[in-house]
């Protein structure tokens, strides 16, 4: 029997169909990983563009209190007003560089009477209590603020916070505590404030841009698809050799393979195993 005749039997054609199906799935998963890579690159480009972009007026980016567009994340906005220091809030469970701490939220009352929540930065947990040892105060009076836009956060079931603290930056909850008309679509990570204070909470670092391992995964899925056909071809060849073991031509080819195998240098590990077994 010729090898191609064996490959065209119903059983092996069925296996071929399974290999084709598996390869199609692998290609689809590979294309999905490529799409994930493109999404990550576009996201990184947007972050870099907004993070280092020119500040724009707050009302230009957030025309209403509930406005927010994901494409504006990290966009720098400028505004002026006065801090409502008495309504300052601490956000619990905010680690930075492996250290526990809090984020400091201070409402900024704008000239039109609305309130924008400014995250002035991070402070560490105190040495002797579950609260900061001290929190730098915001400047009094009129202040010019530049901040980076961030979306509000959801609530976390079962997460509680003490007086003057919140579990997450859930802006509707913060708005209820402030009482005045408050932006609930987004808040801002402070970049600068003028006049500046002698000390301020620590500014959060620039986000790390990473495309992930999607390209590697895409290549791996393609290789898995190719391996399905290689494995099928190997299995057909092995069955062909077994079925034709008594054929003179096949015996000659088998002898040639054995001679080539015997002519290859033996690996050191095999020699060491034989020496150990001989002891």
ZIUR-V905351 format. One record per pair of residues at least 6 apart in sequence whose C-alpha atoms are under 8 Angstrom apart, sorted by the first residue. I is the first residue (numbers start at 1). J is the second residue. Records with the same first field share a line. If there is no record, write none. Layout:
I=J + J
This chain:
1=244
3=236 + 237 + 240
6=12 + 236 + 240
7=13 + 236
12=236
15=232
16=229 + 232
19=225 + 228 + 229 + 232
22=225 + 228
23=222 + 224 + 225 + 226 + 228
24=225
26=221 + 222 + 224 + 225
27=221 + 222 + 225
29=218 + 221
30=217 + 218 + 219 + 220 + 221 + 222
31=218
32=218
33=214 + 215 + 217 + 218
34=214 + 215 + 218
36=214
37=211 + 212 + 214 + 215
40=210 + 211 + 212
41=211
44=209 + 210 + 211
46=71
47=73 + 74
50=72 + 73 + 74 + 75 + 76
51=74 + 75 + 76 + 148 + 206
52=76
53=75 + 76
54=76
55=75 + 76 + 77 + 78 + 146
56=76 + 77 + 78
57=77 + 78 + 79
58=77 + 78 + 79
61=68 + 72 + 77
62=68
64=183
65=181 + 182 + 183 + 184 + 185
66=183 + 184 + 185 + 186
67=184 + 185 + 186
68=151 + 185 + 186
70=151
72=149
73=148 + 149 + 150 + 151
74=148 + 149 + 150
75=148 + 149
76=146 + 147 + 148 + 149
77=146 + 147 + 148 + 149
78=144 + 145 + 146 + 147
79=110 + 144 + 145 + 146
80=110 + 111 + 142 + 143 + 144 + 145
81=108 + 109 + 110 + 111 + 141 + 142 + 143 + 144
82=108 + 109 + 110 + 140 + 141 + 142 + 143
83=106 + 107 + 108 + 109 + 138 + 139 + 140 + 141 + 142 + 143
84=106 + 107 + 108 + 109
85=106 + 107 + 137 + 138
87=106 + 107 + 164 + 177 + 178
88=104 + 105 + 106 + 107 + 164
89=104 + 105 + 106 + 164 + 165 + 166
90=102 + 103 + 104 + 105 + 164 + 165 + 166
91=102 + 103 + 104 + 105 + 165 + 166 + 167 + 168 + 169
92=101 + 102 + 103 + 161 + 165 + 166 + 167 + 168
93=100 + 101 + 102 + 167
94=100 + 101 + 102 + 103 + 122
95=101 + 102
99=124
100=124 + 125
101=122 + 123 + 124 + 125 + 132
102=122 + 123 + 124 + 125 + 132
103=119 + 120 + 121 + 122 + 123
104=119 + 120 + 121 + 122 + 123 + 135 + 201
105=117 + 118 + 119 + 120 + 121
106=117 + 118 + 119 + 120
107=115 + 116 + 117 + 118 + 178
108=115 + 116 + 117 + 118
109=115 + 116
110=116
113=180 + 181
114=180 + 181 + 182 + 183
115=180 + 181 + 182 + 183
116=182 + 183 + 187 + 188
117=182 + 183 + 187 + 188
118=147 + 187 + 188 + 189 + 190
119=187 + 188 + 189 + 190
120=189 + 190 + 200 + 201 + 202 + 203
121=189 + 190 + 200 + 201 + 202 + 203 + 204
122=201 + 202 + 203 + 204
123=132 + 135 + 201 + 202
124=132 + 133
125=131 + 132 + 133
126=132 + 133 + 134
127=133
135=201
136=199 + 200 + 201
137=197 + 200
138=197 + 200
139=195 + 196 + 197
143=193 + 194 + 195
144=193 + 194 + 195
145=190 + 191 + 192 + 193 + 194
146=190 + 191 + 192 + 193
147=188 + 189 + 190 + 191 + 192
148=188 + 189 + 190 + 191
149=186 + 187 + 188 + 189
150=186 + 187 + 188 + 189
151=185 + 186 + 187
152=169 + 170 + 171 + 184 + 185 + 186 + 187
153=168 + 169 + 170 + 171
154=168 + 169 + 170
155=167 + 168 + 169 + 170
156=167 + 168
159=167
160=166 + 167
161=167
171=183 + 184 + 185 + 186 + 187
172=184
175=181 + 182 + 183 + 184
190=203
191=203
241=250
244=250
245=251
